Amino acid sequence: MSSTLEKIKYIPGPQFQWRMPSQIRSTLSKDEICEICESVKDKEIEQLKTENKKLKKFAEFLKTEIQSLELKTALSEKAIPLKKIVKEFTSTHEGKDAWQKAWNERDGEWKKLVATGKMSRIKYYRLLKGIDQVTLANKLGTAQPNISRIEKVGYNVPTNTLKQLTKIFDVKLEDLIGD
């Protein structure tokens, strides 16, 4: 019977097709043929499931390899300074207009946050000047966590720090502390 199994093949297609030599069809009953076909089909299904598992593992492996390559490429490529990108973007009239419009929208959002008490004036002016917390900390001669602290709404900023900030931001003391 095992030699009979080897001669029967299932061919996938729009309609199920079983290929078997005519001498097998003439010597076996329909029930025997169905039994053989079922066992062959089950065997092939198991092989396909095993192959599918292997392919899924391989696909996951490739996915992680691609991510690794993307990261290596990103780390090895020379970074383009943001100022250069902005300069190139704003080199045209349309670019300047789009940049100004976006900047005005962002400024409007920040002003609303300041007005509603969700953002401090110190943070507003830092963002307006395009300074990050580390750079501001260096200018003030302090650590970045201190900048984070003084930017919190309602924090009592020392007078000496406020005076330094007025020089850095080029604003009046009233602008930093409010009305």
Phi, psi and omega per residue, in radians:
M1 nan -0.596 -3.139
S2 -1.152 -0.581 3.074
S3 -1.181 -0.527 3.085
T4 -1.172 -0.689 3.130
L5 -1.066 -0.670 -3.102
E6 -1.181 -0.396 -3.102
K7 -1.534 -0.245 -3.119
I8 -1.664 2.288 -3.131
K9 -2.275 2.461 3.053
Y10 -1.736 2.274 3.131
I11 -2.037 1.967 -3.140
P12 -1.192 2.518 3.139
G13 -3.067 -2.979 -3.130
P14 -1.040 -0.613 3.062
Q15 -2.138 2.528 3.135
F16 -1.129 2.317 -3.136
Q17 -2.294 2.323 3.064
W18 -2.022 2.292 3.118
R19 -1.916 2.192 3.052
M20 -2.593 2.542 3.127
P21 -1.019 2.588 -3.094
S22 -1.093 -0.544 3.130
Q23 -1.157 -0.507 3.087
I24 -1.243 -0.759 3.138
R25 -1.043 -0.631 -3.088
S26 -1.368 -0.428 -3.084
T27 -1.644 -0.333 -3.100
L28 -1.871 2.633 3.069
S29 -1.386 2.931 3.137
K30 -1.070 -0.713 -3.135
D31 -1.105 -0.706 3.128
E32 -1.162 -0.703 3.108
I33 -1.106 -0.767 3.135
C34 -1.085 -0.720 3.134
E35 -1.096 -0.769 3.122
I36 -1.118 -0.790 -3.136
C37 -1.053 -0.761 -3.140
E38 -1.084 -0.766 -3.119
S39 -1.173 -0.679 3.100
V40 -1.135 -0.764 -3.139
K41 -1.079 -0.799 3.139
D42 -1.077 -0.711 3.133
K43 -1.108 -0.774 3.138
E44 -1.187 -0.616 3.095
I45 -1.108 -0.759 3.117
E46 -1.090 -0.711 3.105
Q47 -1.107 -0.724 3.124
L48 -1.142 -0.686 3.105
K49 -1.104 -0.755 3.118
T50 -1.094 -0.777 3.129
E51 -1.126 -0.676 3.119
N52 -1.089 -0.746 3.104
K53 -1.067 -0.765 3.127
K54 -1.086 -0.740 3.141
L55 -1.142 -0.665 3.108
K56 -1.119 -0.752 3.106
K57 -1.096 -0.725 3.137
F58 -1.129 -0.714 3.120
A59 -1.096 -0.728 3.099
E60 -1.109 -0.735 3.101
F61 -1.042 -0.823 3.137
L62 -1.086 -0.681 3.140
K63 -1.066 -0.797 3.136
T64 -1.203 -0.613 3.092
E65 -1.132 -0.721 3.124
I66 -1.103 -0.767 3.119
Q67 -1.080 -0.712 3.119
S68 -1.103 -0.758 3.116
L69 -1.133 -0.687 3.116
E70 -1.086 -0.736 3.130
L71 -1.140 -0.794 3.118
K72 -1.050 -0.718 3.129
T73 -1.133 -0.781 -3.128
A74 -1.085 -0.672 -3.119
L75 -1.299 -0.512 -3.089
S76 -1.515 -0.344 -3.141
E77 -1.311 2.540 3.106
K78 -1.303 2.261 -3.119
A79 -1.244 2.512 3.088
I80 -1.744 2.147 -3.128
P81 -1.057 2.476 -3.136
L82 -1.040 -0.648 3.138
K83 -1.044 -0.646 3.135
K84 -1.186 -0.700 3.126
I85 -1.129 -0.779 3.129
V86 -1.099 -0.748 -3.140
K87 -1.057 -0.766 3.131
E88 -1.153 -0.721 -3.128
F89 -1.125 -0.689 -3.072
T90 -1.597 0.215 3.139
S91 -1.295 -0.298 3.095
T92 -1.845 2.815 3.120
H93 -1.076 -0.769 3.140
E94 -1.102 -0.699 3.130
G95 -1.116 -0.738 3.110
K96 -1.084 -0.772 -3.140
D97 -1.105 -0.782 -3.137
A98 -1.120 -0.730 3.128
W99 -1.096 -0.795 -3.127
Q100 -1.127 -0.721 3.121
K101 -1.076 -0.810 3.138
A102 -1.108 -0.723 3.129
W103 -1.121 -0.736 3.125
N104 -1.115 -0.699 3.103
E105 -1.097 -0.797 3.134
R106 -1.099 -0.751 3.132
D107 -1.068 -0.712 3.107
G108 -1.087 -0.714 3.102
E109 -1.100 -0.765 3.140
W110 -1.110 -0.712 3.141
K111 -1.102 -0.683 3.098
K112 -1.103 -0.719 3.125
L113 -1.116 -0.682 3.098
V114 -1.158 -0.783 -3.100
A115 -1.107 -0.605 -3.135
T116 -1.543 -0.003 3.099
G117 1.390 0.344 3.130
K118 -1.694 -0.143 3.100
M119 -2.476 2.418 3.117
S120 -1.356 2.769 3.110
R121 -1.177 -0.563 3.127
I122 -1.103 -0.795 3.119
K123 -1.131 -0.698 3.134
Y124 -1.010 -0.852 -3.110
Y125 -1.228 -0.569 3.077
R126 -1.094 -0.819 3.123
L127 -1.137 -0.698 -3.135
L128 -1.067 -0.660 3.133
K129 -1.444 -0.142 3.112
G130 1.285 0.564 -3.127
I131 -1.827 2.345 3.070
D132 -1.503 2.937 -3.065
Q133 -1.115 -0.640 -3.132
V134 -1.135 -0.787 3.134
T135 -1.099 -0.755 3.115
L136 -1.114 -0.699 3.108
A137 -1.062 -0.749 3.110
N138 -1.087 -0.719 3.138
K139 -1.152 -0.560 3.135
L140 -1.538 -0.163 -3.119
G141 1.253 0.687 -3.123
T142 -2.400 -3.035 3.139
A143 -1.725 2.729 -3.112
Q144 -0.999 -0.700 3.129
P145 -1.034 -0.497 3.086
N146 -1.191 -0.602 3.092
I147 -1.149 -0.759 3.101
S148 -1.012 -0.695 -3.126
R149 -1.183 -0.811 -3.081
I150 -1.259 -0.300 3.105
E151 -1.443 -0.146 3.138
K152 -1.234 2.429 -3.136
V153 -1.099 2.268 3.082
G154 1.565 -0.049 3.129
Y155 -1.265 2.384 -3.141
N156 -1.475 1.739 -3.088
V157 -1.430 2.305 3.107
P158 -1.031 2.583 -3.084
T159 -1.055 -0.723 3.130
N160 -1.043 -0.709 3.132
T161 -1.160 -0.724 3.116
L162 -1.064 -0.708 3.130
K163 -1.118 -0.720 3.103
Q164 -1.112 -0.703 -3.125
L165 -1.151 -0.625 3.117
T166 -1.087 -0.621 3.110
K167 -1.256 -0.748 -3.111
I168 -1.141 -0.777 -3.095
F169 -1.511 -0.200 -3.104
D170 1.029 0.891 3.127
V171 -2.302 2.972 3.077
K172 -1.474 2.756 3.124
L173 -1.048 -0.613 3.140
E174 -1.113 -0.573 3.127
D175 -1.136 -0.591 -3.109
L176 -1.406 -0.599 -3.062
I177 -1.728 -0.194 3.110
G178 1.663 -2.950 -3.046
D179 -1.220 nan nan
